[in-house]
Amino acid sequence: LSGSINKCELEKDLWKCEFLYCLLFSVFQLFIVALSFAYFSKALTGTYMKSSITQIERRFDLSSTHIGLIDGSFEMGNLLFLAVVSHFGAKLHRPRLIAVGCFLMAVGAFLTGLTHFFMGRYKDSGSSMWIYVFLGNALRGIGETPVTPLGISYIDDFAKAENSPFYIACLQTITLLGPMFGFLLGSYCARLYVDIGYVDMESVTITPKDSRWVGAWWMGFLVSSGLLLISSIPFWFLPRSMPKQESEENHETPVCEILNKTEDAQNNNQNFKLTEIAKGFLPSLRRLLGTPAYFLFLCGSILKFNAFIGLLTFKAKYMEQQFGQSASRANFLIGVLNLPAVAIGIFLGGLLMKRYKLSVVSGAQLSFATSFMSYLLMLLQFGTKCDNIPIAGLTQLPSCCNRDCLCSAEEWDPVCSDSGITYISPCMAGCLSSSGHGKNTVFHNCTCVSTSFPAGSSTSVRLGQCPHAKDCSRSFTSYMAISVLSSFINALGATPGYMVIIRCITPELKSLALGIQTLVTRTLGGIPAPVYFGALIDSTCLKWSMKSCGGRGACRIYNSDMYRYPTEKFQRMFFVSLHLCTLSKKKENTRIVALCIRLLDVQEIFSRKVKMHSQNNKTKHLPD
């Protein structure tokens, strides 16, 4: 009887262990779901910031250089705490640190949106309140610090080795829904006037395609703040550690033994002292940077991230200036075309890693091949362009037809004639009368129009810039098709390249490795890239707005031909990073570097020919 009782108790203990194991396995699935939503929310907020760049630039009357500095404040916040959080966080309660990070991101997004209510109604004169946008974005960067390194390392620590790439690929794919909805939210808010609900829209004389239009940029930050706050809640209730998912060959390991090991590991972690953790930071960092594979991948990531951040930050603006698209339409197309292609590419990349069980070298080679193909497609993108819109009075302001009008050279209130010529103001067009109200205002008896075209032609102009030529729409279609294909191919190698970091280092250095990679790439790529990319864009400006204090404000119109060249420079930097990501044998590396140099020489010749062709095109004679 005693033996039967002991057997019964043993079966009860075994049942209890099985129940606890299943419960902890469900908790692991819950962690993946919660982390996916947190990634979704932070990605939505980050891309919404990118989609609102043009609106913020116009609202505060800033140059592209200044707006690049504001955008880089997110990485500045990351820089302050990323290395410390990545190292100390691996020894502490990772889910709760992620919860704190999500809460700080929510506060930062709320502060950014709240700036709108600190200001008066929208005027062209700008405002110094942009400092609150800067601080809110920096606080959001601080909050994002623990989410990525601690979340990825948590998954890799407790998932099967063969399932880890698939989980991470699924996580990144779900994450890309965030940018998709972020750009769609940006598209919707850009269509709404900044002071919607406070002004009579019939009295507004500008349209979303006008370079002075400011959308309701603040609205999306309030929405994203709520999402980030909700995403922080589940992490407060998740355990510090859980049992490792066993591989198939280790499936027969007793579950009680697994739970006991997990409990012992948790108790050992709790006995760590802060001073003991701090002592191991520098030796761990030395070991990490002494790994050749990791160091090479880190160098490649820096250059690649420079190109990525520069292009992403100003992609919508590029579409506005080069192809005449509104900010709303540009954000919409990025959200529904580019980002789904990226999501599919990342998912398929993770599936390839799982299906064929690619090694570190094979994963790096796949990453190189996809990046190389993507670069070739980006060269084709560089060839798609639209000509400058003809603008009279921009280069030579005085003219006999408007000499007595006392027109201001600083004014920017463009009007369009039936001939397709844009004048910087009705005064510069020599208009004597007007009719209509708001957006429907029409100016008549414009002397500069009548002197430039045959008798009988219309001498009236309407508000707004003239649209691009009809062939520009075909160029834009080609641009988007190549852009989508390039995004898909480049994303296909993202997961294999990411797994190179995780598989090349020891398990205890995973969190630190991911944190250092994020820290270095954002410090040397995320912070300077928007600033110097914005400075290059500013150098192509044709017409600046003027602030009430006399300073220079935001650019109203750019030189379309010159605007493409900063993008081309980033493409060159992007391609140089490719051979650094290749972790194959030395002989293969030598061949790849030689191929890189040859292709860069070919592109240099191509770029020179394009520039010579643009300079040799005769400029059409426009009325002054």
Secondary structure, 3 states (H helix, E strand, C coil): CHHHHHHHHHHHHHHHHHHHHHHHHHHHHHHHHHHHHHHHHHHHHHHHHHHCHHHHHHHCCCCHHHHHHHHHHHHHHHHHHHHHHHHHHCCCCHHHHHHHHHHHHHHHHHHHHHHHHHCCCCCCCCCCCHHHHHHHHHHHHHHHCCHHHHHHHHHHHHCCCCCHHHHHHHHHHHHCHHHHHHHHHHHHHHHCECCCCCCCHHHCCCCCCCCCCCECHHHHHHHHHHHHHHHCCHHHHCCCCCCCCCCHHHCCCCHHHHHHHHHHHHHHHHCCCHHHHHHCHHHHHHHHHCCHHHHHHHHHHHHHHHHHHHHHHHHHHHHHHHHCCCHHHHHHHHHHHHHHHHHHHHHHHHHHHHHHCCCHHHHHHHHHHHHHHHHHHHHHHHCCCCCCCCEECCCCCCCCCCHHHCCCCCCCCCEEECCCCEECCCCCCCCCEEECCHHHCEEECCHHHHHHCCCCCCCCEEECCCCCCCHHHHHHHHHHHHHHHHHHHHHHCHHHHHHHHHHCCCHHHHHHHHHHHHHHHHHHHHCHHHHHHHHHHHCCEEEEEECCCCCEEEEEEECHHHHHHHHHHHHHHHHHCCHHHCCCCHHHHHHHHHHHHHHHHHHHHHHHHHHHHHHHCCCCCCCC
